[in-house]
């Protein structure tokens, strides 16, 4: 495993682990390395100092699942709040949002997935929606 310090085109700095240098190169070439703050795939390696510990000194490691920045923590907290207080309607988001707006379904907070053209149509029709800053939907095993 190798950890890289990365920077996106929007100047967000973050770190990520990769199986190997070749794995990073492959994922990066396919546009699959995204900024953990804004999601853009225009990412490059930053200069990173080597990690050298003093003799007899342990270097504190944080779990990979722990947020690296305050922004990442805020997004994690927002996601947890959203999931606890809203209904996941999955790929039926556009249909359900329209039904709620038209009074054909009970009013409630929902989230889910929509195709770009369906989301644009909702906005054009005055139905209030907002994109969420989550790169991928959470998958359950």
N, C-alpha and C positions, 0 to 999 in steps of 0.2 A: 504494500500500500504506500501511496505517496500523497502528501498534502501540498496543494498549491495555494498561494495567495493570488487572488484574481481581481481584476478591475473591469467593470463594464464601460461601455461608451458613455454612460451617464455619470461616470466617475464614482460609482459605488464600489467599495472594497469589501471583499468577503473571501472566505477560505472554503475549499472543498477537497475531499479525499477521492483518489482514483486508484484503481487496481494497479496501474503502472503508468509510466510516461506515455507508452504507446496507446493505452486505453484513453488517456486524456486527448491525445492527438486525433484518434479515431472519432471520439464523441464530438470534439470541437469541430472537426471537418464536416460532420453531419448536422451541425447546428443544434446539438443536444446539450450543450453546456450553457445554462442560463443564469443570469444574475439572480441571486437569492433575494434581492430587494425589489427590483422592478421587472424582472423576467426577460429582459432583452438577451439575445443570443450573441451580440457583438461583445465578446469577452476576450480578454488577453491575460497572460500571466504577468504578475507583478514581480518586482525584485523582492526576494525573500532571503532573510538572513538565515544561515545554517543554525540548526538547533543543537547547541552544545551545552551540556549540563556540567556543573562543577562536580568535582569528585565527591562522592558521598551525598550529593544533593539530588533529591527526587524532583522531577518536573511535574507540576500538577497538570493532569489531563482532564479535559471536560468531555463528557460523552458526545458522540457525533449527533445525537438527537437533541442536545441542548442548543438553544438559540445562541448565535454568535454575536448578534448586535441587538441594540434596543429596538430597532425597526423590525427585525425578525421576531422578537418577543411580542411586539405589539400586534403583528399580523397573526401570530399563533394564538394570542388571546382573543383577537377579533373572530378568528375562525371558530374557536371553542364556544364563544358566546353565540355566534350565528347558528352553529349546529345544535346548541342546547335550546335555542328559543325560536327556531324556524323549522319549517317542514321541507325536507329534500324531495322535490318532485322530479328529480332526474332530468331525462331528456324531454319531459312534458312541460318544461318551464314556460316557453312562449305561450302555449295553449292555456296553461293554468293562470298565468299572469293576465292574459286577455279576459279569461272567464271571471276572475276576481274583479278586474276593472269594470267589466260590463254588468256586475251584480249577479252573474250566473253561478258563482261559487262563493262560499263563505270567505270574508275578508280575513287574511292572516299573513304572516311573514313566510315567504317561501324562498328557496334558492334551488338552483339546478343548472342545467346546461342548455344553451341555445345556439343555433347556427347564427353566424354573423348576419346574414340577410334577415332572419327572423327577429333578431335583437334590434336591428335598424328599423324594421317595420313597427315594432312596439314603440320605439322612441318617436318615430314619425307620427304615430297615432296618438301621442300624448300619454302613453302609459309609462309611469315612472319606474325605471329599472336602473341598476348600476352594476358595472362589472366588478368582480371580486379579484383581489390581488393574489389569488391562489393559482399556481402554475399548473398543477394537475389535480384532478379530483382524488380524494382519499379513497383507496381501495381496501376492501375488507377481504380477509382470507377465508 
